[in-house]
Amino acid sequence: MVPLADRMRPRTLKEFIGERHLLSEDKLLFKAIKNNQLFSMILWGPPGVGKTSLARLIANETSSQFLEFSAVNTGTPELKRLFEELKREKQIDPSKQTIIFIDEIHRFSKSQQDAFLPYVENGTILLIGATTENPSFEIISPLLSRTRVFVLEPLSKNDLKELVMRALQDSERGLGKFKVEIKDEALEALLELSGGDARKALNALEVAVMDIVGQKKKNITQELVEEVYQAKLLSYDKSGDEHYNTISAFIKSMRASNIDAALYYLARMVEAGEDPLFIARRMVIFASEDIGLSQPTAIVVANEVFRACETIGYPECQINLAHGVGYLAKASKDRSVYDAYFAALEDVKKYGNLAIPLNLRNAPTRLMKDLGYGKSYQMYSEESLLPDKIKDKKYILKTKDKV
């Protein structure tokens, strides 16, 4: 039997759920599809957000020939033979438009990707590549320059809810004939545990429905959803108090150099499905705000953790996060520059644009030099360099004295 996720694929752009930042009527991609003014593209996004469905819809909406391949089981020689055949067909019928869809295009090596270039460039094919990996690292530059990259995002809870309810009510392709209902808490669990992945949500829904139908029941419960996912729904609303309480405890634990607590709160966020980039972003902020001059390499480590999360994603990047947390928690702390900067900012707000000392001003013309701009400037000087009104301010010293 064809899986529910495949049966429920959208047949038209109107049926497509999510990605409004790409498919609203005023957006470039939507207009390109509707006007049949297509170009080669890379669809970058996590699993289950509709990359394959969107590629098929583009072909349907533009009446293009659609040929689908997976980089996992397709060789370059096979594709080159196909491209040459399509090139000959294009010469006979220039109006013929063929979309080549390559799933997991990042699995092709750099030299294999070279094979696409001439056929994309001369218009033999329109290439649509799908990838879960950052194209900047996985797609060769010449191919990237000949394509547009569109970033697909995980489905929102509202989008997933619409999808799930559509599947439950659709008697033709979905599960409507079973006439089952899903309790509110069960629906919430399903939406949370799917993590924005439509395929995961629909697969779990189908398993749950088949289970209760087999037992001649009518309601999907939270317990059943958690059993299907083999996971407990943690109390963690990404927009609610628990979200902010947990990230606050996480930051304060690192600030206190308490590695055990920091790792515990990290684990809670990861297990609850928190966006790894949100966690890593807070770590980058923490490295500057709390560690600062005491260990300048902390910002380098935090940035590399962010980059690893961006490139790899879950589940592997949780290890990168854990190592980063350990490093930041153990690092010595120094907020002097952070405090000093905001003290300086207060003076900027208080006094406005005070006159900059003449010897610090730029002097690109003779007139400016005659006016004293840049005069007597010394590269190494003990003088204040601040505007006269605040020339005696010592931001770093002042904030250190407070400690």
C-alpha positions in Angstrom: 0.0 0.0 0.0 1.2 3.5 -0.9 2.2 5.4 2.4 -0.2 8.1 3.5 2.6 10.8 3.1 2.9 9.9 -0.6 -0.9 9.7 -1.2 -1.4 13.1 0.4 1.2 14.9 -1.8 -0.3 18.2 -3.1 -1.5 18.1 -6.6 -1.6 21.8 -7.2 0.1 24.9 -5.8 -3.1 25.7 -4.0 -2.9 22.5 -2.1 0.7 23.0 -1.1 1.0 23.7 2.6 3.7 25.9 4.1 6.7 27.8 2.5 4.6 31.0 2.1 7.9 33.0 2.0 8.5 31.3 -1.4 5.0 30.6 -2.7 2.9 33.7 -1.9 1.6 35.3 -5.1 4.0 38.2 -4.9 7.1 36.0 -4.5 9.7 35.3 -7.3 9.3 31.5 -7.3 5.5 31.6 -7.5 5.6 34.1 -10.4 8.2 32.1 -12.2 6.1 29.0 -12.0 2.8 30.7 -13.0 4.5 32.5 -15.9 6.5 29.4 -17.0 9.7 31.4 -16.7 11.7 28.7 -14.9 15.4 28.5 -14.1 17.5 25.8 -12.5 17.4 25.8 -8.7 18.5 24.1 -5.5 15.8 23.4 -2.8 17.5 23.4 0.5 15.7 22.3 3.7 15.3 19.6 6.3 13.5 16.4 5.6 9.7 16.4 5.2 9.2 20.0 4.1 8.1 19.3 0.6 11.1 19.5 -1.6 10.1 16.6 -3.9 6.5 17.6 -3.9 7.4 21.2 -4.9 9.6 19.9 -7.7 6.8 17.7 -9.1 4.3 20.6 -8.8 6.6 22.9 -10.8 6.7 20.3 -13.6 2.9 19.9 -13.5 2.2 23.6 -13.4 4.5 24.2 -16.4 3.7 21.1 -18.4 7.3 20.1 -18.3 8.7 16.6 -18.8 9.8 15.5 -15.3 12.6 13.0 -14.7 13.4 12.1 -11.1 16.6 10.6 -9.9 18.3 10.0 -6.5 22.0 10.7 -6.1 22.2 7.6 -3.9 21.5 5.2 -6.7 22.2 7.1 -9.9 25.6 7.2 -11.6 27.1 10.1 -13.6 27.5 8.1 -16.9 23.8 7.2 -16.8 22.9 10.9 -16.5 25.3 12.1 -19.2 23.8 9.6 -21.7 20.4 10.9 -20.8 21.5 14.5 -21.1 23.0 13.9 -24.6 19.7 12.3 -25.7 17.8 15.3 -24.3 20.2 17.6 -26.1 19.4 16.0 -29.4 15.6 16.1 -28.7 16.0 19.8 -27.8 17.6 20.5 -31.2 14.6 18.9 -32.9 12.0 20.7 -30.7 13.5 23.8 -29.0 10.2 24.3 -27.1 10.5 21.0 -25.2 11.3 21.7 -21.5 12.7 19.0 -19.3 13.1 19.2 -15.5 15.7 16.9 -14.0 15.1 16.4 -10.3 18.0 15.1 -8.3 17.2 14.2 -4.7 20.1 14.4 -2.2 22.2 16.2 -4.8 24.9 16.8 -2.1 25.8 13.1 -2.4 27.3 13.7 -5.8 31.0 14.4 -5.6 32.3 17.7 -6.8 33.7 16.1 -10.0 30.3 14.4 -10.6 28.5 17.7 -10.3 30.7 19.1 -13.0 28.9 16.8 -15.5 25.7 18.9 -15.1 27.3 22.2 -15.9 27.2 22.3 -19.8 23.6 21.0 -19.9 22.4 23.5 -17.4 24.3 26.3 -19.1 23.0 25.6 -22.6 19.4 25.1 -21.5 19.2 21.4 -22.3 17.8 20.8 -18.9 16.3 22.7 -16.0 18.0 21.2 -12.9 16.2 21.1 -9.6 18.4 19.7 -6.8 17.1 18.9 -3.4 19.4 18.8 -0.4 19.3 18.8 3.4 22.9 20.1 3.5 24.2 23.7 3.2 24.7 24.2 -0.6 27.6 26.6 0.1 29.6 23.6 1.3 28.2 20.8 -0.8 27.5 22.2 -4.2 30.4 23.4 -6.5 30.6 27.1 -7.1 30.1 27.0 -10.9 26.8 25.0 -10.4 25.7 27.3 -7.6 26.3 30.4 -9.8 24.0 28.9 -12.5 21.1 28.1 -10.0 19.0 29.9 -7.5 18.9 28.5 -4.0 15.6 28.5 -2.2 15.5 27.7 1.5 12.6 25.7 2.7 11.6 25.8 6.4 10.1 23.3 8.7 6.4 23.4 8.7 4.8 25.5 11.5 2.4 23.8 13.9 -0.5 25.5 12.2 0.6 24.1 8.8 1.1 20.6 10.2 -2.3 20.8 11.9 -3.9 21.7 8.5 -2.1 18.8 6.9 -3.1 16.3 9.6 -6.7 17.3 9.6 -6.9 17.2 5.8 -5.5 13.6 5.9 -8.1 12.6 8.6 -11.0 14.0 6.6 -10.0 13.1 3.0 -11.8 9.8 2.1 -10.2 9.6 -1.3 -6.5 9.7 -0.6 -6.4 10.0 3.2 -8.0 8.3 6.2 -11.4 9.8 6.1 -13.1 6.4 5.5 -12.1 5.3 9.0 -14.0 8.2 10.6 -11.5 8.5 13.5 -10.9 11.5 15.7 -7.9 12.9 17.4 -8.0 14.4 20.9 -6.6 17.9 21.4 -3.7 16.7 23.6 -2.9 13.9 21.1 -2.9 16.4 18.2 -0.5 18.7 20.2 1.8 15.8 20.9 1.8 14.7 17.2 2.6 18.3 16.1 5.4 18.7 18.7 7.0 15.3 18.1 7.0 15.7 14.3 9.4 18.6 14.6 8.0 20.4 11.5 8.5 17.2 9.3 5.3 16.6 7.4 6.3 13.1 6.3 7.0 12.1 9.9 3.7 13.5 11.1 1.7 11.7 8.4 3.5 8.4 8.9 2.9 8.5 12.6 -0.8 9.4 12.0 -1.2 6.5 9.7 0.3 4.0 12.2 -1.9 5.4 15.0 -5.1 5.2 12.9 -4.4 1.6 11.8 -3.8 0.7 15.4 -7.1 2.0 16.8 -9.1 0.7 13.8 -7.7 -2.7 14.5 -8.9 -2.4 18.0 -12.3 -1.0 16.9 -11.6 2.3 18.7 -12.4 5.8 17.4 -10.1 8.2 19.2 -6.3 8.8 18.9 -4.9 9.5 22.3 -1.7 11.2 23.5 -0.5 7.9 24.9 -0.8 6.2 21.5 1.0 9.1 19.7 3.8 8.8 22.2 4.0 5.1 21.8 4.1 5.5 18.0 7.0 8.0 18.3 8.6 6.0 21.2 9.0 9.3 23.0 7.4 11.3 25.8 6.2 14.8 25.1 8.3 17.0 27.3 6.7 20.1 28.9 8.4 22.6 26.5 6.4 25.1 24.5 8.9 26.8 22.1 7.0 30.1 22.5 6.0 29.7 26.1 7.4 30.1 29.6 9.2 26.8 29.8 11.1 27.7 26.6 12.5 30.9 28.2 13.0 29.3 31.6 15.1 26.5 30.1 17.3 28.8 28.0 17.7 31.1 31.0 18.8 28.2 33.2 21.2 27.1 30.4 22.9 30.4 30.1 23.1 31.0 33.9 24.6 27.5 34.4 27.4 28.3 31.8 27.9 31.7 33.5 28.4 29.9 36.8 30.9 27.5 35.1 28.6 24.6 36.2 29.1 22.1 33.3 26.7 19.5 34.8 23.8 21.8 34.9 24.6 23.4 31.5 24.7 20.0 29.9 21.5 18.9 31.6 19.6 22.0 30.3 21.1 21.5 26.9 19.8 17.9 26.9 16.3 19.1 27.8 16.2 21.5 24.9 17.6 19.0 22.4 15.2 16.2 23.5 12.3 18.6 23.3 13.2 19.4 19.7 14.6 22.9 20.1 16.2 24.4 17.0 19.9 23.7 17.3 20.7 27.0 15.7 18.7 28.8 18.4 20.9 27.1 21.0 24.1 27.8 19.1 23.2 31.4 18.5 22.8 31.9 22.3 26.2 30.3 22.8 27.8 32.8 20.3 26.2 35.7 22.3 27.4 34.2 25.6 31.0 33.9 24.3 31.2 37.6 23.7 29.0 38.8 26.6 30.3 36.7 29.4 33.8 35.4 28.4 35.1 38.2 26.3 38.7 39.2 26.7 39.3 36.5 29.3 39.4 33.8 26.6 39.0 35.3 23.1 39.1 31.9 21.4 35.6 31.3 22.9 33.9 33.2 20.1 35.8 31.1 17.6 34.6 27.9 19.2 31.0 29.1 19.5 30.9 30.2 15.9 32.3 26.8 14.8 29.6 25.1 16.8 27.0 27.2 15.1 28.5 26.4 11.7 28.5 22.7 12.5 24.8 22.8 13.6 24.0 24.7 10.4 25.8 22.2 8.2 25.1 18.9 9.9 21.8 19.3 11.8 20.2 16.8 14.2 21.0 14.3 15.5 24.7 14.5 15.1 25.1 18.2 15.9 24.0 17.6 19.5 27.5 16.4 20.1 28.9 19.6 18.7 26.6 21.5 21.0 27.7 19.4 24.0 31.4 20.0 23.4 30.8 23.7 22.9 28.9 24.0 26.1 31.7 22.2 28.0 34.2 24.6 26.6 32.2 27.7 27.3 31.3 26.6 30.8 34.9 25.9 31.8 36.2 29.1 30.3 37.1 32.0 32.7 34.6 34.9 32.5 35.1 38.6 31.9 32.3 41.0 31.2 34.4 44.2 31.4 34.2 45.0 27.7 30.5 44.2 27.6 29.8 46.5 30.5 32.1 49.2 29.2 30.4 49.2 25.8 27.0 49.8 27.2 28.4 52.5 29.5 29.7 54.2 26.4 26.4 53.7 24.6 24.7 55.4 27.5 26.9 58.5 27.0 26.2 58.4 23.3 22.4 58.5 24.0 22.9 61.2 26.7 25.2 63.6 24.9 24.5 62.8 21.2 27.2 63.4 18.6 29.9 65.2 20.5 32.5 66.9 18.4 35.3 64.6 17.5 38.8 66.0 18.4 40.5 67.7 15.5 43.6 65.5 15.6 41.4 62.4 15.0 39.5 63.7 12.0 40.1 62.6 8.5 42.0 65.1 6.4 41.8 64.1 2.7 42.0 67.7 1.4 44.3 70.7 1.8 41.5 72.8 3.3 40.9 70.2 6.0 44.5 70.1 6.9 44.6 73.9 7.1 41.7 73.7 9.5 43.7 71.4 11.8 42.2 68.1 10.9 44.6 65.3 11.7 47.1 67.8 13.1 49.5 66.5 15.8 48.0 63.0 15.7 50.2 60.4 17.2 49.7 56.7 16.7 50.8 55.9 20.2 49.5 58.4 22.7 48.4 58.6 26.4 45.9 61.3 25.7 42.2 60.6 26.0 41.0 60.7 22.3 37.5 61.1 23.6 35.4 64.3 22.9 36.2 67.1 25.3 33.0 66.8 27.3 33.7 63.2 28.3 37.5 63.2 27.9 38.0 61.9 31.5 35.8 58.9 31.2 37.4 55.5 31.7 34.8 52.9 30.8 36.8 49.8 31.3 38.3 51.0 34.6 34.9 52.3 35.8 33.2 49.0 35.2 36.0 47.0 36.7 35.9 49.1 39.8 32.2 48.0 40.2 33.1 44.3 40.3 
